[in-house]
């Protein structure tokens, strides 16, 4: 007899979604202010943003690799709690930074926290639902997570208005939801997955199916320029500080509204096809930002449409990885995939920052290049999708 089907909206999914919502409210309260803080308050060059975010992503990737494997052995809950605690600590270092290298340190601590928690959390979500619900559950989680990214910038705008545009003072507000997020992790229930005795599904190897689906997604991440540089590009087009934050809110509203429906669609068709549509949104919006020369209503439309990129790729990509591996090594699979993706994003931040600086502070060229390559990547993923993953 087959085992009874479990409901997809489990206790762990609800709690972890609330945890991510509050943490993302904290992170995204601080994130859209970071370019202004680094290049304005701390007077650092544009390439510093690429170095900060690239190094932070590398730290995330390395910690994801080890945390994912560890969670398959020792359990996932303690790593999730530790990760959210480190994220709160990192925000203290960023808000108190007097020079931009201190921001690097704070972002690295914050992102190590993200790395420690992310793979175990995503594995716990897929461990808590049946296989056919992976995309739906991860899409629901991404929508909740990103709703926090809508709230965070709005709180930042209120703070800027109340505190006379004191960026540093507003960044301290992020500690409140960050601490709340860590506290909610204590309500998560550990999920134990029995080890299989099938040698062909051993945790010693992720197997060829994993690498077949993971490598193209990892390679494409090498053009994913960090969003802080996107926000700086929007500001460069003549958009005011307040409107930059509002544009980021619009982006996150689209992301929030689209991630769960995208997960439902991916549960009913090939997830990689949905992923390719997300890459198409990436390519078109980056190319548009690269070719613009001044501020207009079109800037806000383009940034909002950009929200379809993570909505159709983030949770879907994790679902593709989960579908390629057995449940008992979901932590390892997510950790390896997400760590290698982080390394690719480091490369993206560095090459884009270098081209930006060489171009005398003009960001059109790196965005144009990334946009063209994004469209090429979308076409490749779509035409190569023959295995139903």
ZAMARGU-4260 file (C-alpha; in steps of 0.2 Angstrom, whole numbers, plus 5000, padded with zeros to 4 digits):
<rodrens>
0) 5000/5000/5000 | 5006/5017/4996 | 5009/5029/5011 | 4995/5042/5014 | 4998/5059/5006
5) 5003/5073/5017 | 4996/5091/5016 | 5008/5103/5008 | 5005/5117/5020 | 5014/5110/5035
10) 5018/5117/5052 | 5036/5118/5047 | 5032/5127/5031 | 5021/5140/5040 | 5034/5143/5054
15) 5049/5144/5042 | 5039/5156/5031 | 5036/5168/5045 | 5055/5166/5050 | 5060/5171/5033
20) 5047/5185/5032 | 5054/5194/5047 | 5072/5191/5043 | 5069/5197/5025 | 5060/5213/5033
25) 5076/5216/5042 | 5088/5213/5028 | 5078/5222/5015 | 5076/5237/5027 | 5095/5238/5026
30) 5099/5232/5009 | 5092/5247/4998 | 5101/5259/5009 | 5117/5250/5007 | 5123/5258/4991
35) 5119/5275/4998 | 5128/5271/5014 | 5144/5264/5006 | 5146/5276/4992 | 5138/5291/5001
40) 5141/5291/5020 | 5157/5281/5019 | 5163/5288/5002 | 5168/5272/4994 | 5170/5269/4975
45) 5157/5258/4965 | 5169/5243/4964 | 5168/5242/4983 | 5149/5237/4981 | 5154/5223/4970
50) 5168/5218/4982 | 5156/5219/4997 | 5142/5209/4989 | 5153/5197/4980 | 5163/5193/4995
55) 5147/5191/5005 | 5140/5179/4992 | 5156/5169/4993 | 5155/5168/5012 | 5137/5162/5010
60) 5141/5149/4997 | 5155/5141/5007 | 5145/5140/5023 | 5130/5133/5013 | 5142/5119/5007
65) 5147/5114/5024 | 5130/5117/5033 | 5120/5107/5020 | 5131/5092/5023 | 5131/5094/5041
70) 5112/5095/5042 | 5110/5078/5034 | 5120/5071/5048 | 5116/5081/5064 | 5099/5088/5060
75) 5093/5104/5053 | 5085/5114/5067 | 5100/5119/5077 | 5109/5126/5061 | 5093/5136/5056
80) 5093/5144/5073 | 5112/5148/5073 | 5111/5155/5055 | 5097/5167/5060 | 5107/5172/5075
85) 5123/5176/5065 | 5112/5187/5053 | 5106/5198/5067 | 5124/5200/5073 | 5131/5204/5056
90) 5118/5218/5055 | 5126/5226/5070 | 5143/5227/5062 | 5136/5235/5046 | 5126/5248/5055
95) 5140/5253/5066 | 5154/5253/5052 | 5165/5268/5051 | 5174/5262/5035 | 5168/5251/5021
100) 5179/5236/5025 | 5169/5235/5041 | 5154/5234/5030 | 5162/5219/5022 | 5165/5211/5039
105) 5147/5213/5044 | 5140/5207/5027 | 5151/5192/5028 | 5145/5188/5046 | 5127/5191/5040
110) 5129/5180/5025 | 5138/5166/5034 | 5122/5166/5044 | 5112/5165/5028 | 5123/5151/5022
115) 5122/5141/5039 | 5103/5142/5038 | 5098/5141/5020 | 5102/5124/5014 | 5095/5116/5030
120) 5080/5126/5029 | 5076/5122/5011 | 5080/5104/5015 | 5068/5104/5030 | 5054/5111/5019
125) 5056/5098/5005 | 5058/5084/5019 | 5041/5090/5026 | 5031/5088/5010 | 5028/5075/4997
130) 5038/5076/4981 | 5025/5083/4970 | 5023/5098/4981 | 5041/5103/4981 | 5039/5118/4969
135) 5023/5123/4977 | 5030/5123/4995 | 5046/5132/4990 | 5036/5145/4980 | 5025/5148/4995
140) 5040/5151/5006 | 5048/5163/4993 | 5032/5173/4993 | 5031/5175/5012 | 5050/5178/5012
145) 5048/5192/4999 | 5033/5200/5008 | 5046/5204/5021 | 5056/5212/5007 | 5041/5223/5004
150) 5039/5228/5022 | 5057/5232/5025 | 5060/5246/5012 | 5043/5254/5017 | 5049/5254/5035
155) 5065/5262/5029 | 5056/5275/5020 | 5046/5279/5036 | 5063/5280/5045 | 5071/5291/5033
160) 5056/5303/5034 | 5056/5303/5053 | 5075/5304/5056 | 5079/5317/5043 | 5087/5305/5030
165) 5099/5298/5043 | 5104/5282/5034 | 5114/5275/5048 | 5101/5278/5061 | 5087/5269/5050
170) 5099/5254/5048 | 5099/5251/5066 | 5080/5248/5065 | 5084/5231/5056 | 5089/5223/5073
175) 5071/5222/5079 | 5064/5210/5065 | 5081/5201/5065 | 5079/5196/5083 | 5061/5191/5081
180) 5066/5180/5066 | 5079/5170/5077 | 5066/5168/5091 | 5053/5160/5079 | 5065/5146/5074
185) 5063/5138/5091 | 5045/5133/5085 | 5052/5123/5071 | 5051/5104/5073 | 5065/5093/5067
190) 5061/5080/5053 | 5071/5064/5053 | 5073/5055/5036 | 5079/5037/5037 | 5094/5032/5027
195) 5092/5022/5012 | 5101/5006/5009 | 5101/5007/4991 | 5119/5009/4986 | 5114/5018/4970
200) 5106/5032/4981 | 5121/5034/4993 | 5124/5050/5001 | 5143/5048/4996 | 5138/5055/4978
205) 5126/5067/4972 | 5125/5057/4955 | 5125/5062/4937 | 5107/5068/4937 | 5111/5081/4950
210) 5125/5088/4940 | 5116/5088/4924 | 5103/5100/4930 | 5114/5110/4942 | 5128/5115/4931
215) 5118/5125/4918 | 5110/5135/4932 | 5127/5138/4941 | 5135/5144/4925 | 5120/5156/4922
220) 5123/5164/4939 | 5140/5171/4933 | 5130/5185/4925 | 5118/5189/4940 | 5125/5206/4945
225) 5121/5209/4964 | 5105/5219/4966 | 5115/5233/4976 | 5123/5238/4959 | 5106/5237/4951
230) 5100/5250/4963 | 5115/5261/4961 | 5112/5260/4942 | 5094/5266/4945 | 5100/5280/4956
235) 5113/5284/4942 | 5098/5287/4930 | 5093/5302/4941 | 5080/5293/4952 | 5079/5301/4970
240) 5084/5291/4985 | 5066/5289/4990 | 5061/5283/4973 | 5075/5271/4972 | 5068/5263/4988
245) 5050/5263/4980 | 5056/5255/4964 | 5064/5241/4975 | 5047/5239/4984 | 5038/5237/4967
250) 5051/5224/4962 | 5047/5215/4978 | 5029/5216/4976 | 5030/5208/4959 | 5041/5195/4967
255) 5029/5191/4981 | 5014/5190/4971 | 5022/5179/4958 | 5033/5166/4967 | 5019/5155/4974
260) 5009/5155/4957 | 5025/5151/4949 | 5028/5136/4961 | 5010/5130/4957 | 5013/5131/4938
265) 5030/5122/4940 | 5022/5108/4950 | 5011/5105/4934 | 5023/5107/4920 | 5042/5106/4918
270) 5051/5117/4931 | 5065/5121/4920 | 5053/5129/4907 | 5047/5141/4921 | 5065/5144/4926
275) 5069/5149/4908 | 5055/5162/4908 | 5063/5169/4923 | 5079/5171/4914 | 5071/5179/4900
280) 5064/5193/4912 | 5081/5195/4919 | 5089/5197/4902 | 5076/5209/4895 | 5076/5220/4911
285) 5095/5221/4913 | 5097/5226/4894 | 5084/5239/4896 | 5093/5246/4912 | 5109/5246/4902
290) 5102/5256/4887 | 5093/5269/4897 | 5100/5286/4899 | 5089/5296/4911 | 5075/5294/4923
295) 5057/5290/4918 | 5042/5280/4923 | 5049/5266/4912 | 5063/5264/4925 | 5050/5259/4938
300) 5041/5247/4926 | 5058/5239/4921 | 5063/5236/4940 | 5045/5229/4943 | 5046/5217/4929
305) 5063/5212/4935 | 5054/5204/4950 | 5048/5190/4939 | 5066/5184/4938 | 5068/5178/4956
310) 5050/5173/4957 | 5052/5161/4943 | 5070/5155/4947 | 5074/5155/4966 | 5061/5143/4973
315) 5060/5134/4956 | 5079/5131/4955 | 5079/5123/4973 | 5064/5112/4968 | 5074/5106/4952
320) 5088/5102/4963 | 5077/5093/4976 | 5069/5083/4962 | 5086/5077/4956 | 5091/5069/4973
325) 5084/5058/4987 | 5077/5066/5003 | 5091/5060/5014 | 5104/5071/5005 | 5093/5086/5001
330) 5104/5096/5013 | 5120/5091/5004 | 5112/5094/4987 | 5105/5111/4992 | 5122/5116/5000
335) 5133/5111/4985 | 5121/5120/4973 | 5119/5136/4982 | 5138/5137/4987 | 5143/5135/4969
340) 5130/5148/4964 | 5137/5160/4977 | 5154/5158/4969 | 5147/5162/4952 | 5138/5178/4959
345) 5155/5183/4967 | 5162/5183/4949 | 5147/5193/4943 | 5150/5206/4956 | 5168/5208/4952
350) 5168/5208/4933 | 5153/5220/4933 | 5161/5232/4946 | 5177/5232/4937 | 5169/5236/4920
355) 5159/5250/4929 | 5174/5258/4937 | 5184/5257/4920 | 5169/5265/4912 | 5172/5281/4923
360) 5157/5276/4934 | 5145/5273/4921 | 5135/5257/4923 | 5127/5255/4906 | 5140/5242/4899
365) 5139/5229/4912 | 5120/5229/4912 | 5120/5228/4893 | 5132/5213/4893 | 5122/5204/4907
370) 5106/5207/4898 | 5111/5200/4882 | 5119/5184/4890 | 5103/5182/4900 | 5092/5181/4885
375) 5105/5168/4877 | 5104/5158/4894 | 5085/5158/4893 | 5085/5152/4876 | 5097/5138/4880
380) 5087/5132/4895 | 5071/5132/4885 | 5077/5122/4870 | 5088/5110/4880 | 5073/5105/4892
385) 5070/5088/4886 | 5071/5077/4902 | 5056/5084/4911 | 5065/5091/4926
</rodrens>
